[in-house]
């Protein structure tokens, strides 16, 4: 069982920056693909960015060039650096850990952290 606890959310004006952190415990962090999702009020949860166990990253088109996902396997932590924030980035951001085993998928979520961007 993997426990994920997000931090670093808050309120910021448009154009500002925030850095989200998500330390993991209870599992072998390095084998998991880590991701950040977000969910705005009235909308479905969407993938923001992910990073594989090997360090390969991918991003939603809406955040490319503004957000950077990274991981520190020594600290069992994944980060999301968010720059040039826009009001449409306002959402609850969730940390996710996924490992696809031979017979099942292991999928864990944090409790979320609120990001609010004002214009």
C-alpha positions, 0 to 999 in steps of 0.5 A, spaced: 500 500 500 502 506 497 500 513 501 501 519 497 500 526 501 500 532 496 502 539 499 504 546 496 497 548 493 495 555 495 492 561 492 496 565 487 495 571 482 495 569 474 502 569 472 505 566 478 508 560 480 507 554 485 510 548 486 507 541 488 510 536 492 508 529 493 512 524 498 510 517 497 511 512 503 509 504 503 512 502 497 518 501 492 517 508 489 522 508 483 518 502 480 511 507 479 509 511 474 507 518 477 502 523 475 499 529 477 491 530 475 487 535 476 479 536 477 476 543 476 469 544 479 463 541 475 469 538 470 472 531 470 478 529 472 484 530 467 491 528 467 496 534 467 503 530 467 506 524 468 513 521 469 515 514 468 520 510 472 525 511 467 524 519 467 520 519 461 515 525 461 508 527 458 504 533 459 497 535 457 497 540 451 494 546 456 500 546 460 506 544 455 511 549 456 509 552 463 509 546 468 514 541 469 514 534 472 520 531 476 521 526 481 527 524 486 527 517 487 532 518 493 526 522 497 520 518 494 517 524 492 514 527 485 514 534 484 510 539 479 513 546 478 507 550 475 509 557 472 505 562 468 499 560 472 492 562 469 485 562 472 483 556 468 489 552 472 484 553 478 483 546 480 484 540 486 490 537 484 491 530 485 498 525 485 497 518 482 502 512 483 501 507 478 504 500 477 502 495 472 504 488 474 503 481 470 496 480 473 493 487 476 494 494 476 496 498 482 493 505 483 494 509 488 491 517 489 493 522 494 487 526 497 488 532 493 491 540 494 487 546 492 490 551 487 486 557 486 489 562 480 486 569 480 486 574 474 
